[in-house]
Amino acid sequence: MTVEHATREDAQYLELGDYNCLAIIESQTFDADGIQIEWTQSRHHPERFAFEDTALRSRQNRATN
């Protein structure tokens, strides 16, 4: 995830108004053999973008006291 300056095309399609940047999300998907099968990039208007993240740890990786 990055924040980058908007291109002319971004400004045209996303109706950015006074904004000159947008959030860009890139993701990759791999199959069971580790071969990349998909790459996506999505571009988001700053007023319509929110990011939430949840990190989980498996029980076996937790330190014991």
HTML snippet that shows the backbone in 3Dmol.js (N, CA, C, O; Angstrom):
<script src="https://3Dmol.org/build/3Dmol-min.js"></script>
<div id="view" style="width:600px;height:400px;position:relative"></div>
<script>
const pdb = `
ATOM      1  N   MET A   1       0.857  -1.159   0.000  1.00  0.00           N
ATOM      2  CA  MET A   1       0.000   0.000   0.000  1.00  0.00           C
ATOM      3  C   MET A   1       0.907   1.227   0.000  1.00  0.00           C
ATOM      4  O   MET A   1       1.844   1.321   0.793  1.00  0.00           O
ATOM      5  N   THR A   2       0.618   2.160  -0.895  1.00  0.00           N
ATOM      6  CA  THR A   2       1.369   3.402  -0.978  1.00  0.00           C
ATOM      7  C   THR A   2       0.408   4.561  -1.204  1.00  0.00           C
ATOM      8  O   THR A   2      -0.756   4.365  -1.554  1.00  0.00           O
ATOM      9  N   VAL A   3       0.915   5.760  -0.999  1.00  0.00           N
ATOM     10  CA  VAL A   3       0.204   6.978  -1.385  1.00  0.00           C
ATOM     11  C   VAL A   3       1.086   7.639  -2.433  1.00  0.00           C
ATOM     12  O   VAL A   3       2.272   7.873  -2.200  1.00  0.00           O
ATOM     13  N   GLU A   4       0.503   7.937  -3.583  1.00  0.00           N
ATOM     14  CA  GLU A   4       1.279   8.486  -4.690  1.00  0.00           C
ATOM     15  C   GLU A   4       0.566   9.680  -5.301  1.00  0.00           C
ATOM     16  O   GLU A   4      -0.639   9.862  -5.127  1.00  0.00           O
ATOM     17  N   HIS A   5       1.339  10.498  -6.025  1.00  0.00           N
ATOM     18  CA  HIS A   5       0.743  11.612  -6.755  1.00  0.00           C
ATOM     19  C   HIS A   5      -0.188  11.060  -7.830  1.00  0.00           C
ATOM     20  O   HIS A   5       0.099  10.046  -8.466  1.00  0.00           O
ATOM     21  N   ALA A   6      -1.288  11.741  -8.011  1.00  0.00           N
ATOM     22  CA  ALA A   6      -2.269  11.319  -9.005  1.00  0.00           C
ATOM     23  C   ALA A   6      -1.791  11.660 -10.414  1.00  0.00           C
ATOM     24  O   ALA A   6      -1.139  12.680 -10.636  1.00  0.00           O
ATOM     25  N   THR A   7      -2.125  10.800 -11.343  1.00  0.00           N
ATOM     26  CA  THR A   7      -1.876  11.085 -12.754  1.00  0.00           C
ATOM     27  C   THR A   7      -3.072  11.865 -13.304  1.00  0.00           C
ATOM     28  O   THR A   7      -4.085  12.009 -12.620  1.00  0.00           O
ATOM     29  N   ARG A   8      -2.961  12.357 -14.512  1.00  0.00           N
ATOM     30  CA  ARG A   8      -4.113  13.024 -15.153  1.00  0.00           C
ATOM     31  C   ARG A   8      -5.293  12.069 -15.267  1.00  0.00           C
ATOM     32  O   ARG A   8      -6.444  12.451 -15.058  1.00  0.00           O
ATOM     33  N   GLU A   9      -4.987  10.827 -15.600  1.00  0.00           N
ATOM     34  CA  GLU A   9      -6.052   9.823 -15.735  1.00  0.00           C
ATOM     35  C   GLU A   9      -6.731   9.571 -14.382  1.00  0.00           C
ATOM     36  O   GLU A   9      -7.954   9.446 -14.322  1.00  0.00           O
ATOM     37  N   ASP A  10      -5.949   9.495 -13.298  1.00  0.00           N
ATOM     38  CA  ASP A  10      -6.537   9.337 -11.962  1.00  0.00           C
ATOM     39  C   ASP A  10      -7.492  10.485 -11.662  1.00  0.00           C
ATOM     40  O   ASP A  10      -8.622  10.266 -11.223  1.00  0.00           O
ATOM     41  N   ALA A  11      -7.030  11.711 -11.902  1.00  0.00           N
ATOM     42  CA  ALA A  11      -7.850  12.894 -11.617  1.00  0.00           C
ATOM     43  C   ALA A  11      -9.138  12.884 -12.427  1.00  0.00           C
ATOM     44  O   ALA A  11     -10.195  13.280 -11.936  1.00  0.00           O
ATOM     45  N   GLN A  12      -9.042  12.433 -13.660  1.00  0.00           N
ATOM     46  CA  GLN A  12     -10.228  12.389 -14.529  1.00  0.00           C
ATOM     47  C   GLN A  12     -11.243  11.376 -14.034  1.00  0.00           C
ATOM     48  O   GLN A  12     -12.418  11.707 -13.882  1.00  0.00           O
ATOM     49  N   TYR A  13     -10.812  10.151 -13.782  1.00  0.00           N
ATOM     50  CA  TYR A  13     -11.755   9.087 -13.446  1.00  0.00           C
ATOM     51  C   TYR A  13     -12.187   9.084 -11.981  1.00  0.00           C
ATOM     52  O   TYR A  13     -13.292   8.644 -11.662  1.00  0.00           O
ATOM     53  N   LEU A  14     -11.326   9.570 -11.092  1.00  0.00           N
ATOM     54  CA  LEU A  14     -11.661   9.542  -9.672  1.00  0.00           C
ATOM     55  C   LEU A  14     -12.213  10.864  -9.159  1.00  0.00           C
ATOM     56  O   LEU A  14     -12.557  10.979  -7.983  1.00  0.00           O
ATOM     57  N   GLU A  15     -12.301  11.863 -10.036  1.00  0.00           N
ATOM     58  CA  GLU A  15     -12.842  13.167  -9.658  1.00  0.00           C
ATOM     59  C   GLU A  15     -12.198  13.646  -8.357  1.00  0.00           C
ATOM     60  O   GLU A  15     -12.886  13.843  -7.356  1.00  0.00           O
ATOM     61  N   LEU A  16     -10.882  13.831  -8.376  1.00  0.00           N
ATOM     62  CA  LEU A  16     -10.108  14.146  -7.187  1.00  0.00           C
ATOM     63  C   LEU A  16     -10.264  15.581  -6.695  1.00  0.00           C
ATOM     64  O   LEU A  16      -9.907  15.873  -5.554  1.00  0.00           O
ATOM     65  N   GLY A  17     -10.778  16.471  -7.508  1.00  0.00           N
ATOM     66  CA  GLY A  17     -10.946  17.853  -7.069  1.00  0.00           C
ATOM     67  C   GLY A  17      -9.607  18.466  -6.680  1.00  0.00           C
ATOM     68  O   GLY A  17      -8.683  18.495  -7.492  1.00  0.00           O
ATOM     69  N   ASP A  18      -9.490  18.958  -5.444  1.00  0.00           N
ATOM     70  CA  ASP A  18      -8.257  19.596  -4.979  1.00  0.00           C
ATOM     71  C   ASP A  18      -7.183  18.607  -4.532  1.00  0.00           C
ATOM     72  O   ASP A  18      -6.049  19.011  -4.272  1.00  0.00           O
ATOM     73  N   TYR A  19      -7.511  17.335  -4.440  1.00  0.00           N
ATOM     74  CA  TYR A  19      -6.517  16.333  -4.033  1.00  0.00           C
ATOM     75  C   TYR A  19      -5.518  16.093  -5.160  1.00  0.00           C
ATOM     76  O   TYR A  19      -5.880  16.113  -6.337  1.00  0.00           O
ATOM     77  N   ASN A  20      -4.272  15.870  -4.795  1.00  0.00           N
ATOM     78  CA  ASN A  20      -3.258  15.559  -5.804  1.00  0.00           C
ATOM     79  C   ASN A  20      -2.610  14.196  -5.563  1.00  0.00           C
ATOM     80  O   ASN A  20      -1.586  13.874  -6.165  1.00  0.00           O
ATOM     81  N   CYS A  21      -3.216  13.395  -4.675  1.00  0.00           N
ATOM     82  CA  CYS A  21      -2.666  12.068  -4.397  1.00  0.00           C
ATOM     83  C   CYS A  21      -3.803  11.078  -4.162  1.00  0.00           C
ATOM     84  O   CYS A  21      -4.961  11.466  -4.007  1.00  0.00           O
ATOM     85  N   LEU A  22      -3.456   9.803  -4.138  1.00  0.00           N
ATOM     86  CA  LEU A  22      -4.438   8.758  -3.902  1.00  0.00           C
ATOM     87  C   LEU A  22      -3.740   7.545  -3.295  1.00  0.00           C
ATOM     88  O   LEU A  22      -2.519   7.409  -3.371  1.00  0.00           O
ATOM     89  N   ALA A  23      -4.534   6.675  -2.696  1.00  0.00           N
ATOM     90  CA  ALA A  23      -4.014   5.431  -2.124  1.00  0.00           C
ATOM     91  C   ALA A  23      -3.972   4.376  -3.217  1.00  0.00           C
ATOM     92  O   ALA A  23      -4.913   4.230  -3.997  1.00  0.00           O
ATOM     93  N   ILE A  24      -2.866   3.644  -3.259  1.00  0.00           N
ATOM     94  CA  ILE A  24      -2.707   2.588  -4.261  1.00  0.00           C
ATOM     95  C   ILE A  24      -2.412   1.284  -3.528  1.00  0.00           C
ATOM     96  O   ILE A  24      -1.493   1.202  -2.713  1.00  0.00           O
ATOM     97  N   ILE A  25      -3.207   0.278  -3.834  1.00  0.00           N
ATOM     98  CA  ILE A  25      -3.056  -1.038  -3.225  1.00  0.00           C
ATOM     99  C   ILE A  25      -2.639  -2.015  -4.308  1.00  0.00           C
ATOM    100  O   ILE A  25      -3.302  -2.125  -5.340  1.00  0.00           O
ATOM    101  N   GLU A  26      -1.547  -2.721  -4.079  1.00  0.00           N
ATOM    102  CA  GLU A  26      -1.118  -3.781  -4.992  1.00  0.00           C
ATOM    103  C   GLU A  26      -1.156  -5.095  -4.233  1.00  0.00           C
ATOM    104  O   GLU A  26      -0.793  -5.152  -3.058  1.00  0.00           O
ATOM    105  N   SER A  27      -1.592  -6.139  -4.895  1.00  0.00           N
ATOM    106  CA  SER A  27      -1.596  -7.460  -4.265  1.00  0.00           C
ATOM    107  C   SER A  27      -1.194  -8.515  -5.280  1.00  0.00           C
ATOM    108  O   SER A  27      -1.362  -8.356  -6.489  1.00  0.00           O
ATOM    109  N   GLN A  28      -0.662  -9.588  -4.742  1.00  0.00           N
ATOM    110  CA  GLN A  28      -0.230 -10.717  -5.558  1.00  0.00           C
ATOM    111  C   GLN A  28      -0.824 -11.978  -4.963  1.00  0.00           C
ATOM    112  O   GLN A  28      -0.924 -12.110  -3.743  1.00  0.00           O
ATOM    113  N   THR A  29      -1.215 -12.898  -5.818  1.00  0.00           N
ATOM    114  CA  THR A  29      -1.757 -14.177  -5.396  1.00  0.00           C
ATOM    115  C   THR A  29      -0.892 -15.278  -5.998  1.00  0.00           C
ATOM    116  O   THR A  29      -0.536 -15.234  -7.175  1.00  0.00           O
ATOM    117  N   PHE A  30      -0.560 -16.267  -5.168  1.00  0.00           N
ATOM    118  CA  PHE A  30       0.287 -17.376  -5.595  1.00  0.00           C
ATOM    119  C   PHE A  30      -0.457 -18.687  -5.421  1.00  0.00           C
ATOM    120  O   PHE A  30      -1.264 -18.830  -4.503  1.00  0.00           O
ATOM    121  N   ASP A  31      -0.190 -19.645  -6.301  1.00  0.00           N
ATOM    122  CA  ASP A  31      -0.805 -20.964  -6.156  1.00  0.00           C
ATOM    123  C   ASP A  31      -0.006 -21.799  -5.157  1.00  0.00           C
ATOM    124  O   ASP A  31       0.988 -21.324  -4.608  1.00  0.00           O
ATOM    125  N   ALA A  32      -0.434 -23.036  -4.920  1.00  0.00           N
ATOM    126  CA  ALA A  32       0.209 -23.900  -3.938  1.00  0.00           C
ATOM    127  C   ALA A  32       1.669 -24.197  -4.268  1.00  0.00           C
ATOM    128  O   ALA A  32       2.436 -24.561  -3.376  1.00  0.00           O
ATOM    129  N   ASP A  33       2.066 -24.050  -5.526  1.00  0.00           N
ATOM    130  CA  ASP A  33       3.454 -24.283  -5.933  1.00  0.00           C
ATOM    131  C   ASP A  33       4.301 -23.018  -5.859  1.00  0.00           C
ATOM    132  O   ASP A  33       5.479 -23.039  -6.217  1.00  0.00           O
ATOM    133  N   GLY A  34       3.710 -21.916  -5.398  1.00  0.00           N
ATOM    134  CA  GLY A  34       4.444 -20.670  -5.283  1.00  0.00           C
ATOM    135  C   GLY A  34       4.531 -19.869  -6.565  1.00  0.00           C
ATOM    136  O   GLY A  34       5.302 -18.914  -6.649  1.00  0.00           O
ATOM    137  N   ILE A  35       3.750 -20.246  -7.565  1.00  0.00           N
ATOM    138  CA  ILE A  35       3.750 -19.532  -8.841  1.00  0.00           C
ATOM    139  C   ILE A  35       2.706 -18.418  -8.788  1.00  0.00           C
ATOM    140  O   ILE A  35       1.550 -18.651  -8.435  1.00  0.00           O
ATOM    141  N   GLN A  36       3.129 -17.210  -9.142  1.00  0.00           N
ATOM    142  CA  GLN A  36       2.201 -16.084  -9.122  1.00  0.00           C
ATOM    143  C   GLN A  36       1.150 -16.276 -10.211  1.00  0.00           C
ATOM    144  O   GLN A  36       1.464 -16.505 -11.379  1.00  0.00           O
ATOM    145  N   ILE A  37      -0.110 -16.174  -9.783  1.00  0.00           N
ATOM    146  CA  ILE A  37      -1.209 -16.365 -10.731  1.00  0.00           C
ATOM    147  C   ILE A  37      -2.051 -15.112 -10.902  1.00  0.00           C
ATOM    148  O   ILE A  37      -2.924 -15.066 -11.769  1.00  0.00           O
ATOM    149  N   GLU A  38      -1.799 -14.086 -10.079  1.00  0.00           N
ATOM    150  CA  GLU A  38      -2.594 -12.873 -10.184  1.00  0.00           C
ATOM    151  C   GLU A  38      -1.810 -11.700  -9.613  1.00  0.00           C
ATOM    152  O   GLU A  38      -1.078 -11.844  -8.633  1.00  0.00           O
ATOM    153  N   TRP A  39      -1.974 -10.537 -10.239  1.00  0.00           N
ATOM    154  CA  TRP A  39      -1.445  -9.278  -9.728  1.00  0.00           C
ATOM    155  C   TRP A  39      -2.520  -8.242  -9.927  1.00  0.00           C
ATOM    156  O   TRP A  39      -3.066  -8.118 -11.023  1.00  0.00           O
ATOM    157  N   THR A  40      -2.834  -7.495  -8.888  1.00  0.00           N
ATOM    158  CA  THR A  40      -3.841  -6.448  -9.018  1.00  0.00           C
ATOM    159  C   THR A  40      -3.306  -5.138  -8.464  1.00  0.00           C
ATOM    160  O   THR A  40      -2.449  -5.117  -7.581  1.00  0.00           O
ATOM    161  N   GLN A  41      -3.828  -4.057  -8.999  1.00  0.00           N
ATOM    162  CA  GLN A  41      -3.543  -2.727  -8.476  1.00  0.00           C
ATOM    163  C   GLN A  41      -4.862  -1.969  -8.460  1.00  0.00           C
ATOM    164  O   GLN A  41      -5.549  -1.880  -9.478  1.00  0.00           O
ATOM    165  N   SER A  42      -5.207  -1.429  -7.309  1.00  0.00           N
ATOM    166  CA  SER A  42      -6.413  -0.610  -7.214  1.00  0.00           C
ATOM    167  C   SER A  42      -6.019   0.782  -6.730  1.00  0.00           C
ATOM    168  O   SER A  42      -5.087   0.937  -5.942  1.00  0.00           O
ATOM    169  N   ARG A  43      -6.743   1.791  -7.212  1.00  0.00           N
ATOM    170  CA  ARG A  43      -6.429   3.189  -6.931  1.00  0.00           C
ATOM    171  C   ARG A  43      -7.659   3.802  -6.262  1.00  0.00           C
ATOM    172  O   ARG A  43      -8.775   3.654  -6.761  1.00  0.00           O
ATOM    173  N   HIS A  44      -7.461   4.490  -5.135  1.00  0.00           N
ATOM    174  CA  HIS A  44      -8.579   4.907  -4.294  1.00  0.00           C
ATOM    175  C   HIS A  44      -8.555   6.392  -3.975  1.00  0.00           C
ATOM    176  O   HIS A  44      -7.508   6.951  -3.648  1.00  0.00           O
ATOM    177  N   HIS A  45      -9.721   7.028  -4.074  1.00  0.00           N
ATOM    178  CA  HIS A  45      -9.910   8.430  -3.711  1.00  0.00           C
ATOM    179  C   HIS A  45      -9.642   8.580  -2.208  1.00  0.00           C
ATOM    180  O   HIS A  45     -10.103   7.748  -1.426  1.00  0.00           O
ATOM    181  N   PRO A  46      -8.910   9.618  -1.786  1.00  0.00           N
ATOM    182  CA  PRO A  46      -8.579   9.792  -0.366  1.00  0.00           C
ATOM    183  C   PRO A  46      -9.793   9.889   0.557  1.00  0.00           C
ATOM    184  O   PRO A  46      -9.722   9.431   1.698  1.00  0.00           O
ATOM    185  N   GLU A  47     -10.885  10.460   0.108  1.00  0.00           N
ATOM    186  CA  GLU A  47     -12.066  10.584   0.967  1.00  0.00           C
ATOM    187  C   GLU A  47     -12.872   9.293   1.065  1.00  0.00           C
ATOM    188  O   GLU A  47     -13.750   9.172   1.920  1.00  0.00           O
ATOM    189  N   ARG A  48     -12.582   8.334   0.200  1.00  0.00           N
ATOM    190  CA  ARG A  48     -13.371   7.103   0.179  1.00  0.00           C
ATOM    191  C   ARG A  48     -12.533   5.881   0.519  1.00  0.00           C
ATOM    192  O   ARG A  48     -12.925   4.751   0.227  1.00  0.00           O
ATOM    193  N   PHE A  49     -11.388   6.106   1.133  1.00  0.00           N
ATOM    194  CA  PHE A  49     -10.476   5.000   1.417  1.00  0.00           C
ATOM    195  C   PHE A  49     -10.295   4.844   2.921  1.00  0.00           C
ATOM    196  O   PHE A  49     -10.096   5.826   3.635  1.00  0.00           O
ATOM    197  N   ALA A  50     -10.366   3.612   3.391  1.00  0.00           N
ATOM    198  CA  ALA A  50     -10.079   3.289   4.787  1.00  0.00           C
ATOM    199  C   ALA A  50      -9.282   1.997   4.805  1.00  0.00           C
ATOM    200  O   ALA A  50      -9.480   1.126   3.959  1.00  0.00           O
ATOM    201  N   PHE A  51      -8.390   1.876   5.759  1.00  0.00           N
ATOM    202  CA  PHE A  51      -7.563   0.676   5.862  1.00  0.00           C
ATOM    203  C   PHE A  51      -7.713   0.102   7.258  1.00  0.00           C
ATOM    204  O   PHE A  51      -7.581   0.817   8.251  1.00  0.00           O
ATOM    205  N   GLU A  52      -7.988  -1.183   7.329  1.00  0.00           N
ATOM    206  CA  GLU A  52      -8.047  -1.904   8.596  1.00  0.00           C
ATOM    207  C   GLU A  52      -7.173  -3.131   8.470  1.00  0.00           C
ATOM    208  O   GLU A  52      -7.117  -3.759   7.413  1.00  0.00           O
ATOM    209  N   ASP A  53      -6.495  -3.470   9.543  1.00  0.00           N
ATOM    210  CA  ASP A  53      -5.587  -4.617   9.510  1.00  0.00           C
ATOM    211  C   ASP A  53      -5.762  -5.420  10.785  1.00  0.00           C
ATOM    212  O   ASP A  53      -5.913  -4.853  11.868  1.00  0.00           O
ATOM    213  N   THR A  54      -5.741  -6.724  10.660  1.00  0.00           N
ATOM    214  CA  THR A  54      -5.796  -7.618  11.805  1.00  0.00           C
ATOM    215  C   THR A  54      -4.637  -8.591  11.694  1.00  0.00           C
ATOM    216  O   THR A  54      -4.477  -9.263  10.675  1.00  0.00           O
ATOM    217  N   ALA A  55      -3.837  -8.665  12.733  1.00  0.00           N
ATOM    218  CA  ALA A  55      -2.714  -9.603  12.754  1.00  0.00           C
ATOM    219  C   ALA A  55      -3.014 -10.691  13.776  1.00  0.00           C
ATOM    220  O   ALA A  55      -3.342 -10.395  14.925  1.00  0.00           O
ATOM    221  N   LEU A  56      -2.902 -11.936  13.363  1.00  0.00           N
ATOM    222  CA  LEU A  56      -3.148 -13.070  14.246  1.00  0.00           C
ATOM    223  C   LEU A  56      -1.885 -13.896  14.367  1.00  0.00           C
ATOM    224  O   LEU A  56      -1.145 -14.069  13.398  1.00  0.00           O
ATOM    225  N   ARG A  57      -1.648 -14.399  15.550  1.00  0.00           N
ATOM    226  CA  ARG A  57      -0.516 -15.290  15.786  1.00  0.00           C
ATOM    227  C   ARG A  57      -1.046 -16.646  16.210  1.00  0.00           C
ATOM    228  O   ARG A  57      -1.995 -16.733  16.990  1.00  0.00           O
ATOM    229  N   SER A  58      -0.446 -17.684  15.707  1.00  0.00           N
ATOM    230  CA  SER A  58      -0.891 -19.008  16.144  1.00  0.00           C
ATOM    231  C   SER A  58      -0.413 -19.235  17.571  1.00  0.00           C
ATOM    232  O   SER A  58       0.595 -18.670  17.993  1.00  0.00           O
ATOM    233  N   ARG A  59      -1.133 -20.053  18.301  1.00  0.00           N
ATOM    234  CA  ARG A  59      -0.831 -20.299  19.716  1.00  0.00           C
ATOM    235  C   ARG A  59       0.597 -20.818  19.899  1.00  0.00           C
ATOM    236  O   ARG A  59       1.253 -20.449  20.872  1.00  0.00           O
ATOM    237  N   GLN A  60       1.090 -21.655  19.003  1.00  0.00           N
ATOM    238  CA  GLN A  60       2.415 -22.241  19.167  1.00  0.00           C
ATOM    239  C   GLN A  60       3.544 -21.210  19.073  1.00  0.00           C
ATOM    240  O   GLN A  60       4.647 -21.472  19.554  1.00  0.00           O
ATOM    241  N   ASN A  61       3.297 -20.056  18.472  1.00  0.00           N
ATOM    242  CA  ASN A  61       4.331 -19.035  18.344  1.00  0.00           C
ATOM    243  C   ASN A  61       4.345 -18.043  19.497  1.00  0.00           C
ATOM    244  O   ASN A  61       5.231 -17.191  19.561  1.00  0.00           O
ATOM    245  N   ARG A  62       3.391 -18.134  20.401  1.00  0.00           N
ATOM    246  CA  ARG A  62       3.337 -17.195  21.516  1.00  0.00           C
ATOM    247  C   ARG A  62       4.359 -17.593  22.577  1.00  0.00           C
ATOM    248  O   ARG A  62       4.557 -18.775  22.860  1.00  0.00           O
ATOM    249  N   ALA A  63       4.989 -16.604  23.144  1.00  0.00           N
ATOM    250  CA  ALA A  63       5.954 -16.852  24.222  1.00  0.00           C
ATOM    251  C   ALA A  63       5.211 -17.329  25.456  1.00  0.00           C
ATOM    252  O   ALA A  63       4.115 -16.848  25.745  1.00  0.00           O
ATOM    253  N   THR A  64       5.786 -18.254  26.177  1.00  0.00           N
ATOM    254  CA  THR A  64       5.165 -18.746  27.405  1.00  0.00           C
ATOM    255  C   THR A  64       5.879 -18.124  28.597  1.00  0.00           C
ATOM    256  O   THR A  64       7.079 -17.858  28.547  1.00  0.00           O
ATOM    257  N   ASN A  65       5.130 -17.897  29.664  1.00  0.00           N
ATOM    258  CA  ASN A  65       5.707 -17.295  30.890  1.00  0.00           C
ATOM    259  C   ASN A  65       5.963 -18.340  31.915  1.00  0.00           C
ATOM    260  O   ASN A  65       6.444 -18.030  33.006  1.00  0.00           O
TER     261      ASN A  65
END
`;
const viewer = $3Dmol.createViewer("view");
viewer.addModel(pdb, "pdb");
viewer.setStyle({}, {cartoon: {color: "spectrum"}});
viewer.zoomTo();
viewer.render();
</script>
